């Protein structure tokens, strides 16, 4: 009797995938992912974080593109520098989040087959 699925404390799983993960999956990478999320969250959520940078970029763009000088746009940096810095940072976050998604997708592959061989 070769069962394709096995029962665990956390649900019924694909036996073959579980065996593969037991041989090759480093669970500490999930903790590294938590640290990465904390870094991203800090930069996004802090009062002087990305949100404020985007608001500043909007003010700068609105001033030079729409000619609205009533907005108090920050001075001292070129708009393209601010835009490039934000683009790079957001792109780096996206790359890290994709890596995290790929990591946890491996655990999603534990979904059991619909049928067991009896």
Secondary structure by P-SEA (a helix, b strand, c coil): ccccccccccccccaaaaaaaaaccccaaaaaaaaaaaaaaaaacccccaaaaaaaaaaaaaaaacccccccccccccaaaaaaaaaaaaaaaaaaaaaaaaaaaaaacccccccccc
